[in-house]
């Protein structure tokens, strides 16, 4: 099993929902996130958080799925970022983590 995590700015939230639906993710959770920069210059996330005190509204999606499902979602997120140009401004950030144990 894998834990799938996707971070999206508010404007791309519906697009992430569509990706999850197309890839047949049967259940997921989402929560609102309000992000801020802590340093003036952060090249790895240059456009992810706002430069002022107001921050930016984002959405965090997460789901535990089988490895094949997560691979499909990760691939579609990569394609989405390239095709929409989001990778240059505010890309979707997707992560896959192994679930070692559950109860």
ROLUM-405988 format. One line per 2 residues: number of its first residue (from 1); for each residue y, x, z of N, C-alpha, C. Coordinates in Angstrom, 2 decimals, decimal comma. Each point is the difference from the previous one (the first is absolute). Layout:
N
NUM = Y X Z Y X Z Y X Z; ...;
***
This chain:
103
1 = -1,18 0,83 0,00 1,18 -0,83 0,00 1,25 0,88 0,00; 1,06 -0,55 -0,56 1,27 0,71 -0,09 1,13 -0,89 0,51;
3 = 0,96 0,65 0,64 1,23 -0,68 0,39 1,01 0,26 -1,11; 0,47 -1,05 -0,62 1,00 0,09 -1,06 1,35 -0,33 0,60;
5 = 0,98 0,87 -0,25 1,36 -0,20 0,48 0,94 0,13 -1,20; 0,90 -0,95 -0,15 1,01 0,07 -1,06 1,36 -0,28 0,62;
7 = 0,95 0,87 -0,29 1,39 -0,19 0,43 0,84 -0,31 -1,24; 0,84 -1,02 0,11 0,80 -0,44 -1,13 1,38 -0,40 0,47;
9 = 1,02 0,31 -0,81 1,30 -0,57 0,31 -0,08 -1,50 -0,21; 0,89 -0,72 0,62 -0,02 -1,46 -0,02 -0,04 -0,57 -1,43;
11 = 0,71 0,63 -0,90 0,08 -0,50 -1,38 -1,33 0,03 -0,73; -0,94 0,85 0,41 -1,29 0,12 -0,68 -1,13 -0,73 0,73;
13 = 0,33 -0,73 1,06 -1,02 -0,65 0,81 -0,88 -0,95 -0,81; 0,61 -0,83 -0,84 -0,79 -0,94 -0,81 -0,90 0,74 -0,98;
15 = 0,46 1,14 -0,52 -0,83 0,79 -0,91 -1,24 0,53 0,71; 0,15 0,42 1,25 -1,16 0,48 0,76 -0,97 -1,15 0,23;
17 = 0,50 -1,15 0,33 -0,88 -1,17 0,19 -0,79 -0,29 -1,28; 0,65 0,13 -1,15 -0,69 -0,23 -1,28 -1,07 1,06 -0,25;
19 = 0,31 1,25 0,33 -1,00 1,08 -0,14 -1,21 -0,31 0,86; 0,22 -0,38 1,24 -1,12 -0,31 0,90 -0,83 -1,18 -0,53;
21 = 0,67 -1,00 -0,55 -0,71 -1,15 -0,56 -0,80 0,39 -1,24; 0,60 0,78 -0,90 -0,70 0,43 -1,22 -1,24 0,83 0,32;
23 = 0,10 0,81 1,05 -1,12 0,86 0,38 -0,96 -0,69 0,96; 0,21 -1,29 0,18 -0,90 -0,85 0,79 -0,18 0,46 1,44;
25 = 1,12 0,42 0,62 -0,02 0,30 1,43 -0,03 -1,35 0,70; -1,10 -0,33 0,68 -0,16 -1,36 0,54 0,89 -0,31 1,21;
27 = 0,36 1,02 0,75 0,82 -0,23 1,18 0,80 1,26 0,31; 1,25 -0,19 0,37 0,85 1,12 0,38 1,06 -0,52 0,95;
29 = 0,69 0,91 0,62 1,11 -0,35 0,89 1,25 0,69 -0,50; 1,13 -0,57 0,34 1,27 0,63 -0,34 0,98 -0,23 1,14;
31 = 0,91 0,94 0,13 1,03 -0,10 1,03 1,28 0,64 -0,51; 1,12 -0,50 0,46 1,29 0,55 -0,40 0,30 1,28 0,77;
33 = 0,64 0,93 -0,68 0,37 1,29 0,57 1,47 0,24 -0,31; 0,74 0,54 0,95 1,40 0,36 -0,23 0,08 1,51 0,19;
35 = 0,19 0,75 -1,09 -0,05 1,45 0,06 1,36 0,66 -0,04; 0,05 1,18 0,62 1,22 0,80 0,05 -0,33 1,47 -0,25;
37 = 0,95 0,74 -0,51 -0,12 1,45 -0,10 0,33 0,63 1,34; -0,69 1,08 0,33 0,32 0,72 1,23 0,69 1,31 -0,29;
39 = -0,03 0,45 -1,26 0,67 1,22 -0,42 0,78 -0,29 -1,27; 0,99 0,82 -0,25 0,83 -0,23 -1,17 -0,76 0,24 -1,31;
41 = -0,90 0,97 -0,01 -0,71 0,34 -1,23 -1,49 0,06 0,26; -0,73 -0,85 -0,71 -1,47 -0,02 0,09 -0,55 -0,13 -1,42;
43 = -0,27 1,12 -0,67 -0,37 -0,06 -1,41 -1,29 -0,76 -0,29; -0,94 -0,06 0,92 -1,26 -0,70 -0,27 0,16 -1,51 -0,05;
45 = 1,03 -0,52 0,62 0,25 -1,44 -0,01 1,47 -0,26 -0,32; 0,49 0,62 -1,05 1,43 0,03 -0,28 0,64 -1,38 -0,13;
47 = -0,72 -0,99 -0,48 0,61 -1,30 -0,17 -0,67 -1,08 0,83; -0,91 0,38 0,87 -0,77 -1,02 0,72 0,86 -0,72 1,04;
49 = 0,76 0,72 0,80 0,82 -0,63 1,03 1,47 0,12 -0,36; 0,76 -0,95 0,44 1,43 -0,02 -0,30 0,72 1,17 0,67;
51 = 1,15 0,34 -0,55 0,77 1,14 0,51 0,98 -0,40 1,09; 0,12 -1,27 0,29 0,97 -0,42 1,01 -0,70 -0,62 1,20;
53 = 0,79 -0,51 0,91 -0,55 -0,58 1,22 -0,67 -1,34 -0,21; 0,16 -0,59 -1,17 -0,56 -1,33 -0,23 -1,49 0,03 -0,32;
55 = -0,50 1,11 -0,45 -1,42 0,11 -0,30 -0,38 -0,82 -1,22; -1,29 -0,13 -0,19 -0,52 -0,76 -1,14 -1,18 -0,83 0,49;
57 = -0,12 -1,19 -0,54 -1,11 -0,87 0,36 -1,18 0,29 -0,91; -1,15 0,15 0,60 -1,23 0,31 -0,72 -1,12 -0,88 0,52;
59 = -1,14 0,08 -0,68 -1,18 -0,74 0,43 -1,16 0,97 0,08; -0,78 -0,12 1,07 -1,21 0,77 0,20 -1,18 -0,94 -0,20;
61 = -0,87 0,33 -0,94 -1,23 -0,76 -0,25 -1,16 0,82 0,51; -1,01 -0,65 0,56 -1,20 0,73 0,38 -1,22 -0,90 -0,07;
63 = -1,14 0,63 -0,30 -1,25 -0,73 -0,14 -1,16 0,99 0,11; -1,11 -0,46 0,53 -1,22 0,81 0,03 -0,93 -0,57 -1,05;
65 = -0,36 0,84 -0,96 -0,81 -0,44 -1,14 -1,04 1,07 -0,34; -0,91 -0,35 -0,92 -0,97 1,00 -0,45 0,71 1,02 -0,89;
67 = -0,64 1,14 -0,16 0,60 1,13 -0,70 0,38 -0,34 -1,45; -0,83 -0,74 -0,70 0,30 -0,33 -1,40 1,25 -0,87 -0,13;
69 = 0,15 -0,96 0,88 1,18 -0,85 -0,01 1,27 0,83 0,23; -0,06 0,88 0,97 1,16 0,83 0,32 0,33 0,93 -1,17;
71 = -1,01 0,55 -0,66 0,24 0,86 -1,16 0,73 -0,77 -1,10; -0,41 -1,24 -0,24 0,66 -0,81 -1,04 1,46 -0,24 0,34;
73 = 0,27 -0,33 1,25 1,38 -0,24 0,43 0,82 1,28 -0,13; -0,54 1,12 0,46 0,73 1,27 -0,08 0,35 0,33 -1,45;
75 = -0,94 -0,22 -0,90 0,24 0,30 -1,41 1,09 -0,91 -0,56; -0,03 -1,28 0,34 1,03 -0,90 -0,50 1,37 0,35 0,57;
77 = 0,06 0,44 1,24 1,28 0,42 0,59 0,55 1,20 -0,77; -0,85 0,96 -0,34 0,45 1,17 -0,78 0,57 -0,44 -1,35;
79 = -0,72 -0,90 -0,66 0,45 -0,50 -1,30 1,32 -0,76 0,16; 0,10 -0,83 1,01 1,23 -0,77 0,26 1,19 0,94 0,15;
81 = -0,16 1,03 0,82 1,10 0,93 0,22 0,44 0,68 -1,28; -0,94 0,37 -0,86 0,34 0,67 -1,27 0,63 -0,98 -0,98;
83 = -0,62 -1,16 -0,17 0,46 -0,94 -1,02 1,34 -0,65 0,34; 0,30 -0,19 1,26 1,26 -0,66 0,38 1,12 0,99 0,25;
85 = -0,33 1,28 0,06 0,99 1,00 0,34 0,26 0,08 1,49; -0,76 -0,74 0,77 0,18 -0,02 1,46 -0,22 1,38 0,61;
87 = -0,84 0,81 -0,65 -0,30 1,32 0,58 1,24 0,88 0,13; 1,03 -0,31 -0,79 1,22 0,80 0,06 1,01 -0,54 1,01;
89 = -0,08 -1,27 0,35 0,98 -0,60 0,90 -0,63 -0,35 1,35; -0,81 -1,04 0,00 -0,62 -0,50 1,23 -1,46 -0,33 -0,27;
91 = -0,84 1,00 -0,11 -1,40 -0,27 -0,35 -0,72 -0,76 1,11; -1,05 -0,70 -0,42 -0,93 -0,53 0,99 -0,73 1,20 0,58;
93 = -0,21 0,00 1,28 -0,76 1,06 0,66 -1,31 -0,60 0,46; -1,11 0,52 -0,53 -1,32 -0,53 0,34 -0,85 1,10 0,61;
95 = -0,76 -0,37 1,02 -0,85 0,95 0,72 -1,37 -0,61 0,22; -1,00 0,85 -0,05 -1,38 -0,41 0,27 -0,53 0,89 1,12;
97 = -0,46 -0,62 1,08 -0,53 0,73 1,14 -1,42 -0,47 0,30; -0,87 0,92 0,32 -1,37 -0,36 0,35 -0,05 -0,69 1,36;
99 = -0,80 -1,05 0,06 -0,25 -0,68 1,27 -1,33 0,53 0,50; 0,06 0,77 1,06 -1,20 0,66 0,51 -0,85 -0,90 0,89;
101 = 0,65 -0,92 0,70 -0,75 -0,84 0,92 0,78 -1,30 0,23; -0,73 -1,06 0,22 0,64 -1,26 0,35 -0,90 -0,72 1,01;
103 = 0,58 -0,93 0,71 -0,78 -0,75 0,99 0,34 -1,46 -0,09;
***
